[in-house]
C-alpha cells in the first residue's frame, strides 16, 4: 500500500470507528451528560433513562446525534490520520535505531500530537451537542443551535471547553494507542506462530480487533 492510500485508509478507519461508535451510544451519553449537569435530578443511569423518556419521549434519547456523528467522525479522521503521520515523523527524526529503542515514547508523542489537533476540530460539535442534550429549551437542530451559540457568544462559545477536553482526551489517547501498539506486538510475538506479513488479512484484522478491545479503542 502506497503512503497516500495508507493515510486514506487510516482516516476512513478513524471516521468509522469514532463516528459510528459514539453515535451508537448517544442514549447513554445523553443520560451521562444530564447526570453531570443535573446530579440532583438524574441520580443514576436507570432513573435517568426513565425520566428522559417519560418527560420528552423516546426520541429524546437520540437528541444531539448529528453533532455527535459529525464531530466524532472529524475527530476520528484527524486522530487516526495524524497519529500515523506523527508516528512516522518522530521515527524519522530519531532514526531507525533510536526509534526502535524508544517506540513507546513515539506512540505516546504521536498520539498526543494527533489528539491535540483532533480536539480542536471536535470542540465546536461537542459544544453544540452538550447544549442541546442538557438544556431542554435550547434551540433544536445542529445548524440553528450552532448559529445561536455564535450569535450570542461568538467563537469563544464553541471553544471554551477545549482545555478540559485536552486534559481528558490527550492522556487517555496516549495510553490507548501505546497499549494498542504494544498489545499487537505481543500477540504476534507470543500467540501467532508466523510473522505478521505472512498472516492472512482476516487474521491481521482479528489481531487488531483483539488489541483494540484490550486497549480500549
N, C-alpha and C positions, 0 to 999 in steps of 0.2 A: 504494500500500500504506500503510495507516494505521500509526502508531507501534507499536501492540501487535502487529500481525501481523508487522511488520518484526523486532521483538525475538524473537518466537517463531520466526521463520524463522532468525534468527541462532543462537539456542540449538540448534535442531534441526540446523543445519548443523555446529555445533561438536560435537554428540554423534556425528553420523555420521562426520565427518572425523577426529576424535581417537579415539573409542571403537573403531570398526571397524578403523582402520589399525593402531593399537597392538596390538589383539588378533590381527590377522593376522600380525604379525611376532613373536608370542610365542616361537616356537622360537629365533629369532635373539637375542631379548632374554635368554632363559634362558642361552644359551651366553655372551653378553656378561657377564652378572652373575656367572656362575661363573668366568670368566676374571679378573674383578676381585677376587672373593673368594678364589679359589684359583689364583693365577697359575702356581705350580709344577706343578699338576696339569693345568690346562687352558691349554695354551700357544698354541693357535691355534683359529680358528673350525672348521676341518675336523676336527681331532682332538677338539675339544670336542663336536661332534655325535656322533662315533663313540663316544666314551667314555660319554656320557649314554645313548645308545641301547643300547649293549652291557651297561651296568650296570643300567639301570632300565626299558628298553623304550621303544618309540616314544612311548607315552603320556606319558613324562617331558618330552617337548618341548613339551607343552601345559600343564604344571604352572603354576598361577597365572593361567590365562586369565580366570577370573571376576573376581578383584580388578582385573586389567588392564582388562577391559571396563567394569566399573562405575566404577573410578577415573578412567579417561581419558574416559569419557562425561561424568562430572560435571565434570571439569576442562575439557573442551571446551565444555560448556554455559556454564560461568562465564566462560571465557576469551573466547569469541566474543560472548556476550551483554553482558558488562560492557565489552568493548572498544568496542562501538558506543555504549554508554551514556556512557562516559567521553570518547569522541571528541566526541560532541555536547555534553557538559557543558563540556569545556575550550574548545571552539569558541565556545559561547555566552558563556563568561567573558571571552574575548578580544575578541569582536565580529567581524563579517564581515571587515573589512579586515585586522586583525592575524592572524586565524585563517588567512586565505589566505596571508599572508606567512610564517607560522610553522607551516604544516601538517605538515611533517615532525616538528617538535617535538611537535605534538599527537598524531601517530601513535605516537611513542615513549612519551610520557607516558600515553596511553590504554592502550596495550598493557602497559606496566609495571604500571599500576594494576590492570588486569584479571588479569594473571598472578599478582600478589601474592595476590589473593583466591582464584584458581583453585587455586593450590598448597596453600593451607590445606585446601581440600576434597579434593585428591588425596592428600595425605601419608599419612593412615591406610591407604588402599588400597595405596599404594606400600610401606608398611612390611610389610603382610601379604604382598604379592607377593614381595618380596625374601626374606623369611624362608622361605617355602615353596619358593622356587626354589633357594636356596643352602644350605639346611640340610636334608639328606635325612631326618633323623629328627624334624623339627619336625612338629607337628600338621597333618594334611592337612585340606583343606576351608576355605573362606573364613570362615564363621562360627565354627567351632571354633578356627581359628588366631587370629582376632580376639579371641575370648574368652580364649584363653591369654595373649596379649600384655597384655590389660587386667588379667587376674588377677595376673600376675607383675610387670608393670612400670607398670601404670596408664596414664593418658593420655600420660605422657611417652614411653612406648614407641612410641606411634603418631606422635609429632611430633618426635622427636629428630633426624630427618633433614630437618626443614623448612628450616633455614638453608642447608645445602648445596643443597637443591632450589631455593630462591630464587636462590642465586648462579649456578646453572646455567641455570635457565629464564628468569629475567627479562631478562638481556642478550640471550639467544637470541631471545626473543619480540619484544623491541623491534626488533631487526634484521629479523626475519622480517616483521612487519606493516608496518614502514616501507618495506621493499623491495617488498612486495606492492603497497602503495598506489602507490608511485612507478612500478612496472612497469606497472600498469594504466593510469595516466595517460599514460605514454609510448607504450604500444601504441595507445591511442585517438588520441594526438596525431600519431604518425608512421606508423602501419601501417594504421589503419582510416580509410577515406575519408569516413565520415559520423559525426555526433555520437553519443555513447553512447545517448542517449534515443531516437534513430531506428533503432538497431540491433535486429534480431530477438533474441528471448530466447536462441536457440541460439547466436548469435554472442557475446552477452554472456557466456554460460556458458563458451564456448571461450576468450574473453579472460581470464576469471577463472581458469580452469584452467591456462592457459599461465603467467599471472603467479604463481599459486600454486606451480607446478613450479619456476619460476625462483627464487622467493623461498625455497623450501624448506618450504612449507606442507604 
